[in-house]
Amino acid sequence: MPGTGTNGASVESKALKDALATATPHGRKLSATARPGTLKRLLGYVFRYKAHMAVSIVCILLSAAAQAGSAVFLQSLIDSYILPLVGAADPDWGPLIRALTLMGCLYAVGTVSTWLYNWLLVAVSQGTLKTIRDEMFAHQQTLPIRYFDTHEHGDTMSHYTNDTDTLRQAISQSFPQMFASVVSALAALISMIWLSVPVTLFVLVFTAVLIVVVRHLVTRSGHYFLLQQQSIGEVNAFVEEAVNGQKVIKVFNHEPATAEQFRARNDELFDATAKANTYGNVTMPVVGNMGYLLYILLAVFGGAWALAGWGNFGLEGTGSLTLGTLVSLLTLSRSFTNPIGQVSQQFNMVMMALAGASRIFTLLDEPSEEDGGTVTLVNVELGDDGRTMTETDRKTGHWAWKREAGDDGTRSLAAASALSPKAAEVAAKAREQAVTSPDGRLTLLRGDVRFTDVTFGYNPDKPVLHDITWFAKPGQKIALVGATGAGKTTVTNLINRFYDVQQGQILYDGISVKGIRKPDLRRSLGIVLQDVNLFTGTVMDNIRYGRLDATDEECIEAAKLTNADGFIRMLPQGYQTVLEGDGSGLSQGQRQLISIARAAVADPPCLILDEATSSIDTRTESVVQAGMDNLMKGRTVFVIAHRLSTIRNSDVIMVLDHGRIIERGSHDELIAKKGEYYQLYTGAVELE
């Protein structure tokens, strides 16, 4: 009975996480400051809507001017229109009605201006968020696998929800409200100076005390609002992880421990949010009450001043402090102090938005996946001699690697000069067997893969592979066997350049994979993983994911080839059945067959099967295995399997141990040696 072992399907998870994940989010110290330049960068997005912003700014100025003008108008309304009518025997109401009409027009202008700029800023905020989300998602597609291996998915998702929502509120409400408040305060200040310089100085002294108090409150609340925004990302990441691992949590009765871990993160969020809102909610009442105190002081001392007939001077001239002037100053004092409270209130929202924007720009500034390759994959027509190749746009079934002009392969030879004698021999053999056009620019894609002196570690200080040298000839089935963490999946990650080697070379048809453009390299490779990802859409859409230009007929042929057609036709709508929730309504074997059909429709010359049957039962495995056997015909195949019975027919079996190849040969050869593979196959030792 062939021996079985532990599941090694993850991307050398232990080595990867030890090397890359420096700390869990819960263990990281949260930063309470936004990145320098965040505000300037955010405003750069906002001011892409130049016309909207120009009209909005004009409307804000008109609204502030209307508010200040109406307060100043109270002076003449009372002194020039209302008081002369008091006690008059035959009052003339015409001037008063005209004055009130004018004042009503002034208020109407302010109201319309306020409505218009708020309406325009909704379009600006939504357009800005759409642009940012588009850029985030587009950039996310360019990030290397390393980024996703070291960042929790829930925290990344939080950029698209919580962080962008804070931007919406800031752009549509906080920024314009702060600008409007500042303009209103300036307009009120100028109006007060126009009416009375002494009263203005009194208001300014009182306001200085108010600002000191508000500054303390805003500084504290801003600090905690930043922490709140980051804590939300932490909570989202943990919830997403817990939801994905719910079955594991229940199987191991880990609910209490998970709840406790969540409680710790939620306590951090609660603490930051409670303190942020405590300071934030206190700010406006403090400003309001101090504003009322100023109003009372002005009313008492200003009334006494006016009754005493003391002199007054302002930009409009000198004279006594009249009742109308006092009423205008009282109104203007409120118009001057209230914006301070509004600015402080919105400042907290701005701090949250800057924290969210800082997190978004951190994602946008993550370096994209480096390529550096220049060799492309093209369709060719193959001559009768099997060597003459002509590039064509027509699908011929033959592919070739195309070097850029001036590249005849000598750079790859130069890179191989530092290899050990054994590796240099393997590299030279690869180039000898490569089918290359006379001009050296086209090399037929055959699936010859060779590792030469390859050393690699997810952390360069902790190598996972050590001086690996081996080769896979075109059409061979290569099986990788070894304990979890031995380096099996790392080998396949290096072939498709999810990671690049630190030392040595990987040759593909005699060409260094570092010289091949990543999209073209990955187009030549099909991958079937243990963990199947199905996307929301029809079964046909999920199969076509392997090649987006595939026809329905080609998708159906791929399903038939891989034994998926039978069960698909039994689904309610057949190939048009909509899958949701990662295909949760299907069995693991059915999901795996769809993923194999997806690889089949891509029609790659090389295939990687990473624990593709480890999660299904033996009976289903036979169906899936038959589908994979059909797919593997005529291709170079790399198989990682913990069920050793599934790799008996492999051309070459390589046994890895701690990143080194300790045995290589066919099944019969390795059994005859009675070495490590024999021990694993007979069950004498486990894959541990």
C-alpha positions as CSV (number, residue, x, y, z in Angstrom):
1,M,0.0,0.0,0.0
2,P,1.6,3.3,-1.0
3,G,2.4,5.6,1.8
4,T,0.6,8.9,2.3
5,G,1.7,12.0,4.1
6,T,0.8,15.5,5.1
7,N,-0.8,17.9,2.7
8,G,1.9,20.1,1.1
9,A,-0.3,22.2,-1.2
10,S,0.5,25.6,0.2
11,V,3.3,27.8,-1.1
12,E,5.9,26.3,1.2
13,S,3.8,28.1,3.8
14,K,6.1,27.8,6.8
15,A,9.2,29.0,5.0
16,L,7.2,31.8,3.2
17,K,5.5,33.1,6.3
18,D,8.6,32.9,8.4
19,A,10.6,34.8,5.8
20,L,8.0,37.4,4.6
21,A,5.5,38.1,7.4
22,T,7.5,40.2,9.8
23,A,4.5,40.5,12.2
24,T,0.8,40.0,12.2
25,P,-1.3,43.2,12.0
26,H,-2.3,42.7,15.6
27,G,1.3,42.7,16.6
28,R,2.3,45.8,14.6
29,K,2.4,49.2,16.2
30,L,-0.2,51.4,14.5
31,S,1.0,54.7,13.1
32,A,-1.0,57.8,14.2
33,T,0.3,60.1,11.4
34,A,-0.5,60.4,7.8
35,R,2.2,60.2,5.2
36,P,3.8,63.6,4.2
37,G,2.3,65.0,1.1
38,T,-1.0,63.1,1.4
39,L,-3.2,66.2,1.4
40,K,-1.4,67.6,-1.7
41,R,-1.7,64.4,-3.5
42,L,-5.4,64.0,-2.7
43,L,-6.2,67.5,-3.8
44,G,-4.5,66.7,-7.1
45,Y,-7.2,64.1,-7.7
46,V,-9.9,66.6,-6.6
47,F,-8.7,69.4,-8.9
48,R,-8.9,67.2,-12.0
49,Y,-12.5,68.6,-12.0
50,K,-11.3,72.1,-12.6
51,A,-14.6,73.5,-13.8
52,H,-16.6,72.0,-11.0
53,M,-14.2,73.3,-8.4
54,A,-14.0,76.8,-9.9
55,V,-17.8,77.1,-9.8
56,S,-17.9,75.6,-6.3
57,I,-15.3,78.1,-5.0
58,V,-17.2,81.0,-6.5
59,C,-20.4,79.7,-4.9
60,I,-18.8,79.3,-1.5
61,L,-17.5,82.9,-1.7
62,L,-21.0,84.2,-2.7
63,S,-22.5,82.2,0.2
64,A,-20.1,83.6,2.7
65,A,-20.5,87.1,1.3
66,A,-24.3,86.8,1.5
67,Q,-24.1,85.7,5.1
68,A,-21.8,88.5,6.2
69,G,-23.7,91.1,4.1
70,S,-27.0,90.2,5.6
71,A,-25.5,90.7,9.1
72,V,-24.1,94.1,8.2
73,F,-27.4,95.0,6.5
74,L,-29.1,94.6,9.9
75,Q,-27.4,97.8,11.1
76,S,-29.1,100.0,8.4
77,L,-32.3,98.0,8.6
78,I,-32.7,98.9,12.2
79,D,-31.1,102.4,12.3
80,S,-32.4,103.6,9.0
81,Y,-35.7,101.8,8.4
82,I,-37.2,100.4,11.6
83,L,-36.3,103.1,14.3
84,P,-37.6,106.0,12.2
85,L,-40.9,104.3,12.0
86,V,-41.2,104.0,15.8
87,G,-43.7,106.6,17.0
88,A,-44.3,108.0,13.6
89,A,-47.9,109.3,13.1
90,D,-48.1,108.3,9.4
91,P,-45.4,105.8,8.8
92,D,-44.2,105.1,5.2
93,W,-43.7,101.4,5.0
94,G,-42.4,101.4,1.4
95,P,-38.7,101.9,2.2
96,L,-38.8,99.1,4.8
97,I,-40.5,96.7,2.4
98,R,-37.9,97.5,-0.3
99,A,-35.1,96.9,2.2
100,L,-36.6,93.6,3.4
101,T,-37.0,92.6,-0.3
102,L,-33.4,93.3,-0.9
103,M,-32.4,91.4,2.2
104,G,-34.5,88.4,1.0
105,C,-32.7,88.5,-2.4
106,L,-29.4,88.5,-0.5
107,Y,-30.5,85.4,1.5
108,A,-31.7,83.7,-1.8
109,V,-28.3,84.2,-3.4
110,G,-26.7,82.6,-0.4
111,T,-29.1,79.7,-0.4
112,V,-28.8,79.0,-4.1
113,S,-25.0,79.2,-3.9
114,T,-24.9,76.8,-1.0
115,W,-27.1,74.3,-2.8
116,L,-25.1,74.6,-6.1
117,Y,-21.7,74.0,-4.6
118,N,-22.9,71.1,-2.5
119,W,-24.5,69.5,-5.7
120,L,-21.3,70.0,-7.7
121,L,-19.1,68.6,-4.9
122,V,-21.1,65.4,-4.8
123,A,-20.1,64.8,-8.5
124,V,-16.5,65.7,-7.7
125,S,-16.3,63.3,-4.7
126,Q,-17.9,60.4,-6.5
127,G,-15.8,60.9,-9.6
128,T,-12.7,61.2,-7.5
129,L,-13.5,58.0,-5.6
130,K,-14.2,56.2,-8.9
131,T,-10.8,57.2,-10.2
132,I,-9.0,56.2,-7.1
133,R,-10.8,52.8,-6.9
134,D,-10.0,52.2,-10.6
135,E,-6.3,53.1,-10.1
136,M,-6.1,51.0,-7.0
137,F,-7.5,47.9,-8.6
138,A,-5.5,48.4,-11.8
139,H,-2.3,48.8,-9.8
140,Q,-3.2,45.8,-7.5
141,Q,-3.2,43.6,-10.6
142,T,0.4,44.6,-11.2
143,L,1.6,43.8,-7.7
144,P,3.8,40.7,-7.2
145,I,2.7,37.6,-5.4
146,R,5.0,38.6,-2.6
147,Y,2.7,41.5,-1.7
148,F,-0.4,39.2,-1.3
149,D,1.6,36.7,0.6
150,T,2.6,39.4,3.2
151,H,-0.6,41.5,3.5
152,E,-3.9,40.3,4.9
153,H,-6.7,40.3,2.3
154,G,-9.3,41.8,4.6
155,D,-7.0,44.8,5.2
156,T,-6.5,45.3,1.5
157,M,-10.3,45.1,1.0
158,S,-10.7,47.8,3.6
159,H,-9.0,50.3,1.2
160,Y,-12.0,49.9,-1.2
161,T,-14.6,50.4,1.5
162,N,-13.8,52.2,4.8
163,D,-10.8,54.2,3.4
164,T,-12.6,55.5,0.3
165,D,-15.8,56.2,2.4
166,T,-13.8,58.6,4.6
167,L,-12.6,60.3,1.4
168,R,-16.2,60.7,0.1
169,Q,-17.2,62.5,3.3
170,A,-14.1,64.7,3.3
171,I,-14.4,65.8,-0.3
172,S,-18.1,66.4,-0.4
173,Q,-18.5,67.8,3.1
174,S,-15.4,68.4,5.3
175,F,-13.1,70.2,2.8
176,P,-15.8,72.6,1.4
177,Q,-17.3,73.1,4.9
178,M,-13.8,74.1,6.2
179,F,-13.2,76.4,3.3
180,A,-16.6,78.0,3.6
181,S,-16.1,78.4,7.4
182,V,-12.8,80.1,6.9
183,V,-14.2,82.4,4.3
184,S,-17.2,83.1,6.5
185,A,-15.0,83.9,9.5
186,L,-12.9,86.3,7.3
187,A,-16.0,88.0,6.0
188,A,-17.4,88.4,9.5
189,L,-14.0,89.7,10.7
190,I,-13.8,92.3,8.0
191,S,-17.4,93.3,8.6
192,M,-16.7,93.8,12.3
193,I,-13.7,95.9,11.6
194,W,-15.9,98.0,9.3
195,L,-18.4,98.6,12.1
196,S,-16.3,98.7,15.2
197,V,-12.5,98.3,15.8
198,P,-12.7,98.2,19.7
199,V,-15.4,95.5,19.6
200,T,-13.4,93.5,17.0
201,L,-10.3,93.6,19.3
202,F,-12.4,92.3,22.2
203,V,-13.7,89.4,20.1
204,L,-10.2,88.5,18.8
205,V,-8.8,88.3,22.4
206,F,-11.7,86.1,23.4
207,T,-11.2,84.0,20.3
208,A,-7.5,83.4,21.0
209,V,-8.5,81.8,24.3
210,L,-11.1,79.7,22.4
211,I,-8.6,78.5,19.8
212,V,-6.2,77.3,22.6
213,V,-8.9,75.1,24.0
214,V,-10.1,73.9,20.6
215,R,-6.5,73.1,19.5
216,H,-6.0,70.8,22.5
217,L,-9.3,68.9,21.8
218,V,-8.6,68.6,18.1
219,T,-5.1,67.3,18.5
220,R,-6.3,64.6,20.8
221,S,-9.2,63.6,18.7
222,G,-7.2,63.7,15.4
223,H,-4.7,61.3,16.9
224,Y,-7.3,58.7,17.8
225,F,-9.2,59.2,14.6
226,L,-6.1,58.0,12.7
227,L,-5.8,55.0,15.0
228,Q,-9.5,54.3,14.5
229,Q,-9.1,54.1,10.7
230,Q,-6.2,51.7,10.9
231,S,-7.9,49.6,13.6
232,I,-10.9,49.2,11.2
233,G,-8.5,47.6,8.7
234,E,-7.2,45.3,11.4
235,V,-10.7,44.1,12.3
236,N,-11.8,43.6,8.7
237,A,-8.7,41.5,8.0
238,F,-9.3,39.3,11.0
239,V,-13.0,38.9,10.2
240,E,-12.2,38.0,6.6
241,E,-9.6,35.4,7.8
242,A,-12.1,33.9,10.3
243,V,-14.9,33.7,7.7
244,N,-12.6,31.9,5.3
245,G,-11.4,29.5,8.0
246,Q,-14.8,28.9,9.7
247,K,-14.7,25.2,9.1
248,V,-11.3,24.8,10.6
249,I,-12.3,26.9,13.6
250,K,-15.3,24.7,14.2
251,V,-13.5,21.4,13.6
252,F,-10.9,22.3,16.3
253,N,-13.4,23.9,18.7
254,H,-11.5,27.1,18.3
255,E,-14.5,29.4,18.6
256,P,-13.7,30.7,22.2
257,A,-10.1,31.4,21.3
258,T,-11.0,33.1,18.0
259,A,-13.7,35.2,19.8
260,E,-11.0,36.2,22.3
261,Q,-8.6,37.2,19.5
262,F,-11.3,39.2,17.8
263,R,-12.3,40.8,21.1
264,A,-8.7,42.0,21.6
265,R,-8.7,43.7,18.1
266,N,-12.2,45.0,18.6
267,D,-11.1,46.5,22.0
268,E,-8.4,48.4,20.2
269,L,-11.0,49.7,17.7
270,F,-13.4,50.6,20.6
271,D,-10.7,52.4,22.5
272,A,-9.6,54.5,19.5
273,T,-13.1,55.2,18.4
274,A,-14.4,56.1,21.9
275,K,-11.5,58.5,22.6
276,A,-11.8,60.0,19.1
277,N,-15.5,60.6,19.4
278,T,-15.2,61.8,23.0
279,Y,-12.8,64.5,22.1
280,G,-14.6,65.2,18.8
281,N,-18.1,65.4,20.3
282,V,-16.9,67.7,23.1
283,T,-15.4,70.2,20.7
284,M,-18.6,71.7,19.2
285,P,-20.4,72.1,22.6
286,V,-17.3,73.8,24.0
287,V,-17.1,76.2,21.1
288,G,-20.9,76.8,21.2
289,N,-21.0,77.6,24.9
290,M,-18.0,79.9,24.7
291,G,-19.7,81.6,21.7
292,Y,-22.7,82.1,23.9
293,L,-20.5,83.5,26.6
294,L,-19.0,86.0,24.1
295,Y,-22.5,86.9,22.9
296,I,-23.7,87.7,26.5
297,L,-20.6,89.7,27.3
298,L,-21.0,91.7,24.1
299,A,-24.7,92.3,24.8
300,V,-24.1,93.4,28.3
301,F,-21.0,95.6,27.8
302,G,-22.1,96.7,24.3
303,G,-25.6,97.7,25.6
304,A,-24.0,99.7,28.4
305,W,-21.7,101.3,25.9
306,A,-24.5,102.3,23.6
307,L,-26.7,103.6,26.4
308,A,-23.8,105.7,27.7
309,G,-23.3,107.2,24.3
310,W,-19.5,106.4,24.2
311,G,-17.7,106.9,21.0
312,N,-17.1,104.2,18.4
313,F,-14.9,104.0,15.3
314,G,-14.5,101.6,12.4
315,L,-13.6,101.6,8.8
316,E,-16.9,103.2,8.0
317,G,-16.0,106.2,10.2
318,T,-16.5,107.4,13.8
319,G,-19.6,108.1,15.9
320,S,-21.6,106.6,18.7
321,L,-22.4,102.8,19.0
322,T,-26.0,102.6,17.8
323,L,-28.5,99.9,18.5
324,G,-28.4,98.7,14.9
325,T,-24.6,98.5,15.0
326,L,-24.7,96.5,18.2
327,V,-27.2,94.0,16.8
328,S,-25.0,93.6,13.7
329,L,-21.9,93.1,15.8
330,L,-23.7,90.5,18.0
331,T,-24.8,88.6,14.8
332,L,-21.3,88.9,13.3
333,S,-19.6,87.6,16.5
334,R,-21.6,84.4,16.2
335,S,-20.7,84.3,12.5
336,F,-17.0,84.6,13.5
337,T,-16.9,82.0,16.4
338,N,-19.2,79.4,14.9
339,P,-16.9,78.7,12.0
340,I,-14.1,77.9,14.4
341,G,-16.2,75.1,15.9
342,Q,-17.2,73.9,12.4
343,V,-13.6,73.9,11.3
344,S,-12.5,71.9,14.4
345,Q,-15.4,69.5,13.9
346,Q,-14.6,68.9,10.3
347,F,-10.9,68.7,11.1
348,N,-11.5,65.3,12.7
349,M,-13.1,64.1,9.6
350,V,-10.3,65.4,7.5
351,M,-7.8,63.6,9.7
352,M,-9.7,60.4,9.2
353,A,-9.8,61.0,5.4
354,L,-6.0,61.7,5.4
355,A,-5.4,58.5,7.3
356,G,-7.5,56.6,4.7
357,A,-5.8,58.4,1.8
358,S,-2.4,57.6,3.3
359,R,-3.3,53.9,3.4
360,I,-4.6,54.1,-0.2
361,F,-1.5,55.8,-1.4
362,T,0.7,53.3,0.4
363,L,-1.0,50.6,-1.7
364,L,-0.7,52.7,-4.9
365,D,3.0,53.3,-4.1
366,E,3.8,49.6,-3.7
367,P,6.3,48.7,-6.5
368,S,4.8,46.8,-9.4
369,E,6.0,43.4,-10.3
370,E,9.3,43.8,-12.1
371,D,9.6,42.0,-15.4
372,G,12.8,42.9,-17.4
373,G,12.0,40.2,-19.9
374,T,12.1,41.0,-23.7
375,V,11.4,37.6,-25.2
376,T,7.8,37.2,-26.4
377,L,5.6,34.2,-27.4
378,V,4.4,34.2,-31.0
379,N,2.5,31.8,-33.3
380,V,4.6,30.3,-36.0
381,E,4.2,28.2,-39.1
382,L,6.6,25.4,-39.0
383,G,8.4,24.3,-42.2
384,D,8.7,20.7,-43.4
385,D,12.3,20.5,-42.0
386,G,10.9,21.2,-38.5
387,R,13.3,24.1,-38.0
388,T,12.2,26.8,-40.4
389,M,9.7,29.1,-38.7
390,T,7.6,32.0,-39.9
391,E,5.8,34.3,-37.5
392,T,2.1,34.6,-38.1
393,D,-1.0,36.1,-36.4
394,R,-3.0,32.9,-37.3
395,K,-3.4,30.2,-34.7
396,T,-1.3,27.3,-35.9
397,G,-0.7,25.1,-32.9
398,H,3.0,25.9,-32.9
399,W,4.6,28.5,-30.7
400,A,8.0,30.1,-30.6
401,W,10.0,32.3,-28.4
402,K,10.9,35.6,-30.2
403,R,13.9,37.5,-29.2
404,E,14.2,41.2,-29.7
405,A,16.3,42.6,-32.5
406,G,20.0,42.2,-31.8
407,D,19.5,39.4,-29.2
408,D,20.9,36.2,-30.6
409,G,21.1,34.4,-27.2
410,T,24.7,35.5,-26.4
411,R,23.5,37.2,-23.2
412,S,22.1,34.0,-21.9
413,L,25.5,32.3,-22.6
414,A,27.3,35.0,-20.7
415,A,25.0,34.6,-17.7
416,A,25.8,30.9,-17.7
417,S,29.5,31.4,-17.6
418,A,29.5,31.4,-13.7
419,L,27.8,28.0,-13.5
420,S,29.4,25.0,-12.0
421,P,30.7,22.4,-14.5
422,K,27.7,20.1,-14.0
423,A,25.2,23.0,-14.4
424,A,27.1,24.4,-17.3
425,E,26.8,21.0,-19.1
426,V,23.0,21.0,-18.4
427,A,22.7,24.5,-19.8
428,A,24.8,23.7,-22.9
429,K,22.7,20.6,-23.6
430,A,19.5,22.8,-23.4
431,R,20.9,25.1,-26.1
432,E,22.1,22.3,-28.3
433,Q,18.6,20.7,-28.3
434,A,16.7,24.0,-28.8
435,V,15.2,24.3,-32.2
436,T,16.2,27.8,-33.3
437,S,15.7,29.7,-36.6
438,P,18.8,30.5,-38.7
439,D,18.8,34.1,-37.6
440,G,18.7,33.1,-34.0
441,R,15.5,35.2,-33.2
442,L,12.9,32.4,-33.0
443,T,13.2,29.3,-30.8
444,L,10.5,26.7,-31.0
445,L,8.5,26.2,-27.8
446,R,8.9,22.6,-26.8
447,G,8.8,22.6,-23.0
448,D,12.4,21.9,-22.2
449,V,12.9,23.2,-18.6
450,R,16.2,23.1,-16.7
451,F,17.4,24.4,-13.3
452,T,21.1,25.2,-13.1
453,D,22.8,25.9,-9.8
454,V,19.5,27.5,-8.5
455,T,19.5,28.9,-5.0
456,F,16.5,30.7,-3.7
457,G,14.9,31.9,-0.4
458,Y,11.8,34.0,0.3
459,N,14.1,35.6,2.7
460,P,17.6,35.7,1.0
461,D,19.2,34.9,4.4
462,K,17.2,31.7,4.7
463,P,17.4,29.7,1.4
464,V,14.7,27.2,0.6
465,L,16.5,25.7,-2.4
466,H,20.2,25.0,-2.4
467,D,22.2,24.7,-5.6
468,I,19.4,22.8,-7.5
469,T,20.4,21.4,-10.9
470,W,18.0,19.2,-12.9
471,F,16.3,19.0,-16.3
472,A,12.9,18.1,-17.8
473,K,12.9,17.1,-21.4
474,P,9.9,18.1,-23.7
475,G,6.9,15.9,-23.0
476,Q,8.2,14.4,-19.8
477,K,6.1,14.0,-16.6
478,I,8.2,15.2,-13.7
479,A,7.0,14.4,-10.2
480,L,8.3,16.3,-7.1
481,V,8.1,14.4,-3.9
482,G,9.1,15.5,-0.4
483,A,8.0,16.6,3.0
484,T,6.0,19.8,3.4
485,G,8.4,22.7,3.2
486,A,11.0,20.7,1.2
487,G,10.7,23.2,-1.7
488,K,8.3,21.4,-4.1
489,T,5.9,24.3,-4.7
490,T,8.8,26.8,-4.6
491,V,10.2,25.0,-7.7
492,T,7.0,25.7,-9.6
493,N,6.8,29.3,-8.3
494,L,10.2,29.9,-9.8
495,I,9.3,28.4,-13.2
496,N,6.5,30.9,-13.7
497,R,8.4,33.7,-12.1
498,F,6.2,34.4,-9.2
499,Y,9.6,34.9,-7.6
500,D,13.0,35.2,-9.3
501,V,16.0,33.2,-8.3
502,Q,18.8,34.8,-6.3
503,Q,21.5,32.6,-7.9
504,G,21.8,30.3,-10.9
505,Q,19.5,30.1,-14.0
506,I,16.3,28.5,-15.0
507,L,16.3,27.8,-18.7
508,Y,13.1,27.3,-20.8
509,D,14.0,25.9,-24.2
510,G,17.5,27.2,-23.6
511,I,16.3,30.7,-22.8
512,S,16.7,32.1,-19.3
513,V,13.2,32.7,-17.8
514,K,14.4,36.1,-16.5
515,G,14.7,37.1,-20.2
516,I,11.1,36.1,-21.0
517,R,8.2,38.6,-20.5
518,K,6.1,37.3,-17.6
519,P,2.8,37.4,-19.4
520,D,4.2,35.4,-22.3
521,L,6.0,33.0,-19.9
522,R,2.8,32.4,-18.0
523,R,0.8,32.0,-21.2
524,S,2.9,28.9,-21.9
525,L,2.2,27.4,-18.5
526,G,-1.0,25.9,-17.2
527,I,-1.5,25.5,-13.5
528,V,-4.0,23.3,-11.6
529,L,-3.9,23.9,-7.8
530,Q,-5.3,22.0,-4.9
531,D,-7.2,25.2,-3.8
532,V,-9.6,25.8,-6.6
533,N,-10.8,29.4,-7.2
534,L,-14.1,29.7,-9.1
535,F,-15.5,33.1,-9.9
536,T,-19.0,34.4,-9.8
537,G,-20.4,33.7,-13.3
538,T,-21.5,30.8,-15.4
539,V,-19.6,27.5,-15.7
540,M,-18.8,28.5,-19.3
541,D,-17.3,31.8,-18.0
542,N,-15.1,29.9,-15.5
543,I,-13.8,27.6,-18.1
544,R,-13.1,30.4,-20.5
545,Y,-11.1,32.1,-17.8
546,G,-8.2,30.0,-19.1
547,R,-8.4,31.8,-22.5
548,L,-10.8,34.7,-22.9
549,D,-11.0,34.4,-26.7
550,A,-12.0,30.8,-26.5
551,T,-15.3,29.9,-28.2
552,D,-18.1,28.0,-26.5
553,E,-17.3,25.0,-28.6
554,E,-13.7,25.1,-27.5
555,C,-14.7,25.3,-23.9
556,I,-17.1,22.3,-24.3
557,E,-14.3,20.3,-26.0
558,A,-12.0,21.1,-23.1
559,A,-14.6,19.9,-20.6
560,K,-15.1,16.7,-22.6
561,L,-11.3,16.2,-22.7
562,T,-11.1,16.5,-18.9
563,N,-14.2,14.4,-18.0
564,A,-16.1,17.5,-16.8
565,D,-18.7,17.6,-19.5
566,G,-20.9,14.8,-17.9
567,F,-21.6,16.5,-14.6
568,I,-21.8,20.0,-16.1
569,R,-24.7,18.9,-18.4
570,M,-26.5,17.6,-15.3
571,L,-26.5,21.0,-13.7
572,P,-29.8,23.0,-13.8
573,Q,-28.7,25.2,-16.7
574,G,-25.8,23.2,-17.9
575,Y,-22.9,25.3,-19.0
576,Q,-24.9,28.4,-18.3
577,T,-25.4,27.6,-14.6
578,V,-24.3,30.5,-12.5
579,L,-21.8,29.8,-9.8
580,E,-21.6,31.9,-6.7
581,G,-19.6,31.7,-3.5
582,D,-16.6,30.1,-5.1
583,G,-18.8,27.3,-6.5
584,S,-20.0,26.2,-3.1
585,G,-22.8,24.2,-4.6
586,L,-20.4,21.8,-6.3
587,S,-18.4,19.0,-4.8
588,Q,-14.6,19.4,-4.5
589,G,-14.1,17.0,-7.4
590,Q,-16.5,18.9,-9.6
591,R,-14.8,22.2,-8.8
592,Q,-11.4,20.6,-9.6
593,L,-12.7,19.2,-12.9
594,I,-13.7,22.8,-13.9
595,S,-10.3,24.1,-13.0
596,I,-8.7,21.3,-15.1
597,A,-11.0,22.2,-18.0
598,R,-9.9,25.8,-17.6
599,A,-6.3,24.8,-17.9
600,A,-7.2,22.6,-20.9
601,V,-8.8,25.5,-22.9
602,A,-5.7,27.5,-22.4
603,D,-3.8,24.7,-24.2
604,P,-0.4,25.3,-22.6
605,P,2.6,23.3,-23.7
606,C,3.7,23.0,-20.1
607,L,1.5,22.1,-17.1
608,I,1.9,22.3,-13.3
609,L,-0.3,20.2,-11.1
610,D,0.2,21.2,-7.5
611,E,-1.6,18.7,-5.2
612,A,-4.5,18.7,-7.6
613,T,-6.2,15.6,-6.2
614,S,-5.2,15.8,-2.5
615,S,-8.6,17.2,-1.3
616,I,-10.9,14.6,-3.0
617,D,-11.8,11.0,-2.2
618,T,-10.2,8.0,-4.0
619,R,-13.2,7.3,-6.2
620,T,-13.5,10.9,-7.4
621,E,-9.8,11.0,-7.8
622,S,-9.9,8.3,-10.4
623,V,-12.2,10.5,-12.6
624,V,-10.1,13.6,-12.0
625,Q,-6.9,11.7,-12.6
626,A,-8.3,10.4,-16.0
627,G,-9.2,14.0,-16.9
628,M,-5.7,15.1,-16.0
629,D,-4.1,12.2,-17.9
630,N,-5.9,13.4,-21.1
631,L,-4.7,16.9,-20.4
632,M,-1.1,15.9,-19.9
633,K,-0.7,14.1,-23.2
634,G,2.1,15.7,-25.3
635,R,3.0,18.2,-22.6
636,T,5.8,18.7,-20.2
637,V,4.2,18.2,-16.8
638,F,5.4,19.0,-13.3
639,V,3.4,17.1,-10.6
640,I,3.4,17.7,-6.9
641,A,1.5,15.0,-5.1
642,H,1.4,13.5,-1.7
643,R,-0.4,10.4,-2.9
644,L,2.5,8.5,-4.3
645,S,0.3,6.1,-6.2
646,T,-0.7,8.9,-8.6
647,I,2.9,9.5,-9.8
648,R,4.0,5.9,-10.5
649,N,3.8,6.5,-14.3
650,S,6.0,9.6,-14.1
651,D,9.0,9.7,-16.4
652,V,11.2,11.1,-13.6
653,I,10.6,11.4,-9.9
654,M,12.6,13.8,-7.8
655,V,12.8,13.5,-4.1
656,L,13.5,16.8,-2.3
657,D,14.7,17.2,1.3
658,H,15.3,20.6,2.8
659,G,15.7,22.2,-0.6
660,R,18.1,19.6,-2.0
661,I,17.5,16.8,-4.5
662,I,18.5,13.6,-2.8
663,E,17.1,11.1,-5.3
664,R,16.1,11.2,-9.0
665,G,14.8,8.4,-11.3
666,S,11.7,6.5,-12.5
667,H,9.5,4.7,-10.0
668,D,11.0,1.3,-10.6
669,E,14.6,2.7,-10.4
670,L,13.9,4.4,-7.1
671,I,12.2,1.4,-5.6
672,A,15.2,-0.7,-6.6
673,K,17.5,1.7,-4.9
674,K,15.6,1.2,-1.6
675,G,16.4,4.7,-0.6
676,E,14.2,7.6,0.7
677,Y,11.5,7.1,-2.0
678,Y,11.3,3.4,-1.2
679,Q,10.8,4.3,2.4
680,L,8.1,6.8,1.6
681,Y,6.3,4.5,-0.9
682,T,6.3,1.5,1.4
683,G,5.1,3.6,4.4
684,A,8.3,3.0,6.4
685,V,8.4,6.8,6.9
686,E,5.8,9.5,6.5
687,L,6.0,12.7,4.5
688,E,6.6,14.8,7.5
